[in-house]
């Protein structure tokens, strides 16, 4: 068995409801080394952070070739399982999504996120369309003989603000989760969901282990574990934290010398 397949199996085994895998998302080789040194059990890229670090906005505006070259550098610096955020799969149809997933796995990833919103406007794809894309992704991984973890992200809770989230939206997410599971997905990622009651309801009824994205308004990690969450990711949070620290350091260093002196006329 290849080292990549072993890492893929290890990554899969880390998704335990009640004992969640915590992913402090990285964006390049340097951040990957830092997070690995911090004790991470696996590494995950976040598309927003990767794009921002390379001068792009999110939404598949960063070229796929550059995205995969960045992944290759991350895989090369840490002996940990690496999963990549592939946004909507960088493809207009299932065949293109399959090619994207195959390329990511060939570079060394052991898993990927694929979301069900359209990059251009954030609206949700028809569930049957997304299921076809996930089936194609699963087939691509199977063809390579890699037990990749396919994390199906649903953007149901990004369609409106948290104050409008309700049980109807939770039901919609669950229905998508059931269909995505039948299509070959291994996990259900529900970013934007912060309500503890709805998280508990989703976890209880989901056919797949649930991934929550941590933010300043989500329950703390210990509570998410109590609710049965299997994976906690941090999205753009680590990148923003690092950039704030860098800006603060730069400001302090530049202010040490005071304002430039004025020459006398």
Backbone torsions as a table, in degrees:
resi	resn	phi	psi	omega
1	UNK	NA	135.6	-178.1
2	UNK	-70.4	158.0	176.8
3	UNK	-60.3	-35.4	179.0
4	UNK	-64.1	-41.7	178.7
5	UNK	-66.1	-37.9	177.2
6	UNK	-63.8	-43.8	178.1
7	UNK	-63.9	-37.3	178.9
8	UNK	-63.9	-41.4	177.9
9	UNK	-67.3	-38.9	177.0
10	UNK	-62.3	-45.6	179.8
11	UNK	-60.1	-43.9	179.3
12	UNK	-60.6	-41.0	-176.8
13	UNK	-68.7	-16.7	-178.6
14	UNK	-79.8	-9.1	180.0
15	UNK	-88.5	88.0	-176.6
16	UNK	-118.6	114.1	177.6
17	UNK	-56.3	128.0	-177.7
18	UNK	93.4	-18.1	176.2
19	UNK	-132.9	68.2	-167.5
20	UNK	-66.7	144.9	168.8
21	UNK	-73.6	125.2	178.8
22	UNK	-100.3	123.4	179.8
23	UNK	-115.0	111.7	178.2
24	UNK	-94.3	94.8	-163.5
25	UNK	-58.9	141.6	-178.2
26	UNK	-112.4	169.6	-177.1
27	UNK	-136.7	-10.9	177.3
28	UNK	-160.2	-178.2	-176.8
29	UNK	-64.0	-39.1	-179.6
30	UNK	-63.5	-46.7	178.8
31	UNK	-66.6	-33.4	177.7
32	UNK	-62.5	-44.0	178.8
33	UNK	-63.7	-39.8	-179.7
34	UNK	-65.7	-45.2	-179.0
35	UNK	-68.3	-37.7	176.1
36	UNK	-62.5	-42.1	178.7
37	UNK	-65.5	-24.4	178.4
38	UNK	-78.0	-1.8	175.3
39	UNK	105.5	13.8	-179.1
40	UNK	-61.7	145.0	175.0
41	UNK	-93.0	-15.1	177.7
42	UNK	-160.9	165.0	-179.6
43	UNK	-121.7	145.5	177.8
44	UNK	-139.2	134.5	172.2
45	UNK	-84.5	157.9	172.6
46	UNK	-122.4	126.5	-172.0
47	UNK	-61.6	-37.6	-179.2
48	UNK	-61.3	-46.3	-177.8
49	UNK	-67.8	-44.1	179.2
50	UNK	-60.0	-45.3	179.5
51	UNK	-62.5	-47.5	-178.3
52	UNK	-60.7	-41.0	-178.9
53	UNK	-64.6	-22.7	-179.4
54	UNK	-106.2	10.0	174.7
55	UNK	85.9	19.8	-179.7
56	UNK	-117.8	161.6	167.9
57	UNK	-91.4	162.2	-178.4
58	UNK	-71.1	166.2	177.7
59	UNK	105.6	37.1	178.7
60	UNK	61.8	27.0	175.8
61	UNK	-84.2	-20.6	173.9
62	UNK	-77.7	128.9	-178.7
63	UNK	-57.3	139.6	-178.4
64	UNK	-59.6	-39.3	180.0
65	UNK	-59.2	-41.1	179.2
66	UNK	-69.1	-39.4	177.3
67	UNK	-59.0	-43.6	-178.4
68	UNK	-75.0	-32.6	175.3
69	UNK	-65.1	-38.7	176.2
70	UNK	-64.3	-42.5	176.3
71	UNK	-58.7	-43.1	-178.6
72	UNK	-60.6	-39.4	178.6
73	UNK	-68.0	-36.7	178.1
74	UNK	-65.3	-47.4	179.5
75	UNK	-59.1	-33.2	-175.5
76	UNK	-75.8	-14.3	-174.9
77	UNK	-108.3	-6.0	-177.5
78	UNK	-140.8	132.9	179.5
79	UNK	-88.3	61.0	-179.9
80	UNK	-135.6	155.9	173.0
81	UNK	-61.0	140.1	-179.7
82	UNK	-125.5	127.7	173.1
83	UNK	-113.8	144.7	-174.2
84	UNK	-116.1	140.0	173.2
85	UNK	-83.7	110.0	-178.8
86	UNK	-100.9	18.1	179.8
87	UNK	51.8	-122.0	-178.3
88	UNK	-93.6	10.7	177.1
89	UNK	98.2	3.2	178.5
90	UNK	47.1	51.1	-179.9
91	UNK	-160.8	141.2	179.3
92	UNK	-78.9	-19.0	-178.1
93	UNK	-145.0	169.6	-177.5
94	UNK	-56.0	-37.8	-179.3
95	UNK	-62.3	-39.6	179.2
96	UNK	-68.8	-37.8	176.1
97	UNK	-62.2	-43.3	178.9
98	UNK	-59.1	-41.7	179.1
99	UNK	-64.6	-41.0	178.6
100	UNK	-61.4	-47.5	-179.3
101	UNK	-63.0	-43.0	178.9
102	UNK	-59.5	-42.9	-179.9
103	UNK	-64.0	-40.4	179.7
104	UNK	-65.3	-40.6	179.0
105	UNK	-69.2	-37.1	178.5
106	UNK	-65.3	-27.9	175.9
107	UNK	-74.8	-26.4	177.1
108	UNK	134.1	-0.8	177.9
109	UNK	-66.6	155.3	176.2
110	UNK	-117.0	3.8	179.1
111	UNK	-169.9	170.6	178.0
112	UNK	-156.9	155.6	169.8
113	UNK	-98.9	136.7	171.7
114	UNK	-133.2	122.2	-174.8
115	UNK	-96.9	159.3	-176.2
116	UNK	-103.5	20.8	174.1
117	UNK	-107.2	159.3	-177.9
118	UNK	-88.9	125.2	-173.7
119	UNK	-55.9	-35.4	-174.1
120	UNK	-67.0	-32.6	-174.5
121	UNK	-138.7	-3.7	177.2
122	UNK	79.0	1.0	179.5
123	UNK	-75.7	156.4	-176.7
124	UNK	-77.2	139.9	172.2
125	UNK	-72.7	157.9	169.4
126	UNK	-60.1	139.2	-173.8
127	UNK	-61.8	-34.5	179.1
128	UNK	-66.6	-36.4	177.6
129	UNK	-64.7	-46.2	-179.5
130	UNK	-66.0	-37.8	178.2
131	UNK	-60.7	-39.9	178.5
132	UNK	-64.4	-37.8	179.1
133	UNK	-67.1	-39.8	179.1
134	UNK	-69.1	-39.4	176.0
135	UNK	-59.3	-41.2	179.4
136	UNK	-65.7	-39.7	178.0
137	UNK	-63.8	-43.4	179.2
138	UNK	-61.9	-43.1	-179.8
139	UNK	-63.6	-36.7	179.4
140	UNK	-64.5	-42.5	178.6
141	UNK	-66.2	-43.3	-179.6
142	UNK	-62.6	-37.7	-179.2
143	UNK	-63.9	-29.2	178.5
144	UNK	-88.4	-5.9	179.5
145	UNK	72.9	26.1	-178.7
146	UNK	-112.2	121.3	179.5
147	UNK	-76.6	61.8	-174.2
148	UNK	-66.6	146.2	177.8
149	UNK	-89.8	111.6	-178.3
150	UNK	-95.8	105.9	-177.3
151	UNK	-94.0	107.8	-177.4
152	UNK	-85.8	112.9	179.7
153	UNK	-94.1	128.8	172.6
154	UNK	-111.4	132.5	-177.2
155	UNK	-99.1	27.4	177.3
156	UNK	-52.8	-43.0	-174.0
157	UNK	-83.8	-0.8	173.0
158	UNK	-94.0	-2.8	-177.0
159	UNK	-78.9	-14.2	179.0
160	UNK	-155.5	167.9	-179.0
161	UNK	-71.2	157.5	-178.2
162	UNK	-55.2	-29.8	-179.0
163	UNK	-66.9	-15.2	-179.8
164	UNK	-105.0	1.5	179.5
165	UNK	-69.6	135.5	-177.9
166	UNK	-146.4	-177.4	-177.1
167	UNK	-65.5	-29.9	177.2
168	UNK	-61.9	-40.0	178.1
169	UNK	-69.1	-37.5	176.6
170	UNK	-62.0	-40.6	177.8
171	UNK	-63.9	-40.0	178.8
172	UNK	-63.1	-41.3	178.3
173	UNK	-65.6	-39.5	179.0
174	UNK	-65.1	-40.9	179.3
175	UNK	-63.5	-42.5	176.1
176	UNK	-62.9	-41.4	179.3
177	UNK	-59.6	-40.9	179.2
178	UNK	-64.2	-42.3	-180.0
179	UNK	-69.8	-38.5	179.2
180	UNK	-67.0	-35.8	177.3
181	UNK	-62.9	-42.2	178.3
182	UNK	-64.7	-27.1	-180.0
183	UNK	-81.4	-8.3	177.1
184	UNK	114.1	7.0	178.3
185	UNK	-70.7	153.5	-179.3
186	UNK	-108.4	-21.4	-178.1
187	UNK	-145.4	157.6	178.0
188	UNK	-118.8	117.4	-178.1
189	UNK	-105.0	124.8	-175.6
190	UNK	-124.7	68.9	179.3
191	UNK	-63.9	150.5	179.8
192	UNK	93.1	-17.8	179.4
193	UNK	-83.0	121.8	-176.9
194	UNK	-126.1	-14.7	-176.6
195	UNK	-73.5	122.0	-175.1
196	UNK	-59.9	-41.4	-178.4
197	UNK	-63.8	-43.1	-179.7
198	UNK	-71.2	-35.1	175.7
199	UNK	-61.2	-46.0	179.4
200	UNK	-60.4	-42.1	179.7
201	UNK	-64.0	-43.0	-179.0
202	UNK	-64.7	-46.9	-178.8
203	UNK	-61.6	-41.2	-177.3
204	UNK	-62.9	-34.2	-171.6
205	UNK	-110.6	-5.6	-177.9
206	UNK	-71.5	137.5	175.3
207	UNK	-76.9	-9.4	-178.1
208	UNK	-122.6	152.0	172.7
209	UNK	-58.9	139.1	-171.6
210	UNK	-98.9	136.6	178.3
211	UNK	-111.4	123.3	176.8
212	UNK	-110.9	141.6	175.3
213	UNK	-95.0	119.9	-178.3
214	UNK	-70.3	142.5	175.4
215	UNK	-152.9	-177.2	180.0
216	UNK	-68.4	-11.7	-177.6
217	UNK	-114.1	-1.9	176.1
218	UNK	-81.9	157.9	173.2
219	UNK	-58.6	153.6	178.1
220	UNK	-62.1	161.9	-175.6
221	UNK	-56.9	-39.7	-179.0
222	UNK	-61.8	-39.0	179.6
223	UNK	-71.5	-38.7	177.0
224	UNK	-60.9	-37.6	176.5
225	UNK	-63.2	-43.8	179.0
226	UNK	-60.5	-33.2	-179.9
227	UNK	-76.8	-11.3	177.5
228	UNK	98.0	13.2	176.9
229	UNK	-63.1	142.4	-176.9
230	UNK	-104.2	-14.4	-176.9
231	UNK	-154.6	133.0	177.4
232	UNK	-122.9	118.9	176.1
233	UNK	-112.0	163.3	-173.5
234	UNK	-115.7	0.7	173.6
235	UNK	52.4	-133.2	-177.9
236	UNK	-78.9	-5.0	-176.1
237	UNK	-53.0	-50.2	-179.1
238	UNK	-61.1	-40.3	178.4
239	UNK	-62.6	-46.3	179.9
240	UNK	-63.2	-38.7	176.8
241	UNK	-61.1	-46.0	-179.7
242	UNK	-65.3	-40.4	-179.0
243	UNK	-68.4	-35.5	176.0
244	UNK	-65.0	-41.1	178.7
245	UNK	-65.0	-39.6	179.8
246	UNK	-66.3	-43.4	178.9
247	UNK	-63.4	-41.1	178.7
248	UNK	-63.6	-43.3	179.0
249	UNK	-63.4	-42.0	179.1
250	UNK	-64.6	-42.9	-179.3
251	UNK	-62.0	-42.8	-179.9
252	UNK	-64.4	-43.9	-178.7
253	UNK	-65.7	-41.4	-176.9
254	UNK	-73.8	-24.9	180.0
255	UNK	-83.4	-13.7	-177.8
256	UNK	-61.6	-34.0	-176.3
257	UNK	-86.4	-7.6	179.8
258	UNK	74.0	-178.1	-178.8
259	UNK	-69.2	154.2	179.4
260	UNK	-63.0	143.2	-179.9
261	UNK	-71.9	148.1	179.7
262	UNK	-100.7	125.7	178.1
263	UNK	-73.4	144.9	180.0
264	UNK	-81.6	139.4	177.6
265	UNK	-73.4	NA	NA
